[in-house]
Amino acid sequence: MYMRWKWMLVTVVMMGLGLSPGGPELFAQSGLRGLTVPVQIPYEMPPQFQETAPAVSVPPNTKPLTPEELQRAESLLPMLEGKQEFWAMGEFVHLGEPSVPVLVKALTMPGPRTRYNAIETLSMLNAASAVPALIASAKDPNEIPRVREHALRVAIRLDASKTPEAIQAMATDQNSSIRKAAAFGSRYVRDKAVVPVLIGMIGDDERFVALSAVQSLWILTLHETEFHDWEASTKADRQEWMQEWTEWWSGQKETFQIPEPRRRS
């Protein structure tokens, strides 16, 4: 068996050299013993890509919920926490924005995961009608920071124009992570009402809050200030630099308009 495969290889090699294989004796006389010659294998082009029909998505429900659907939505609320939480979230998405009034009830239910998942579901529904309830959650000092921060993020994404009041309330919160969330989220709120709030946060006790505030100010106003070493700053330094922003804003606030953001080339 080994000799048969060896002789087949020899035949291929000699045919590649333009020689006629005549048996082992001819191969030995040719002086080609031990020579390996690459052989080209026929190549076939892969089939051309064919575009398939676009995926068909189910349109969101816009009709008011029937009594049965309303009862079903109510029964889904306890399932927003637990093994079936993702399934329950998907069911709310299937019911559509008419289920928002039911889903908003979850924002005051026990269990922070239930409340967090309710906020995430409202985000999936693009439910701008839920923004007032989200703002209330973001401002609630008795809510845990993780839920408050998520409520603010989703409210800004759904309708940023309604969020300055929440940012103003969170900017003076006792929890520094809440203040930072307000400072960071402000850069996506194209409303000059947040500018004085951010200026007031430059002198914050926590440096990372002040850094987030001044970065949001740069993004929103495009105002170029003097160079300062914010990373190594003290609270006294930031209080002094806050005064520079305050003086600038005093001369600009009456006519200032949020400029178009800079775009990367």
Secondary structure as GFF3:
##gff-version 3
##sequence-region A 1 265
A	DSSP	alpha_helix	2	16	.	.	.	ID=ss1
A	DSSP	alpha_helix	24	29	.	.	.	ID=ss2
A	DSSP	alpha_helix	67	76	.	.	.	ID=ss3
A	DSSP	three_ten_helix	77	80	.	.	.	ID=ss4
A	DSSP	alpha_helix	85	95	.	.	.	ID=ss5
A	DSSP	three_ten_helix	97	99	.	.	.	ID=ss6
A	DSSP	alpha_helix	100	104	.	.	.	ID=ss7
A	DSSP	three_ten_helix	105	108	.	.	.	ID=ss8
A	DSSP	alpha_helix	112	124	.	.	.	ID=ss9
A	DSSP	three_ten_helix	128	130	.	.	.	ID=ss10
A	DSSP	alpha_helix	131	139	.	.	.	ID=ss11
A	DSSP	alpha_helix	145	159	.	.	.	ID=ss12
A	DSSP	three_ten_helix	160	162	.	.	.	ID=ss13
A	DSSP	alpha_helix	164	170	.	.	.	ID=ss14
A	DSSP	alpha_helix	176	185	.	.	.	ID=ss15
A	DSSP	three_ten_helix	186	188	.	.	.	ID=ss16
A	DSSP	alpha_helix	194	201	.	.	.	ID=ss17
A	DSSP	alpha_helix	207	221	.	.	.	ID=ss18
A	DSSP	alpha_helix	235	250	.	.	.	ID=ss19
###
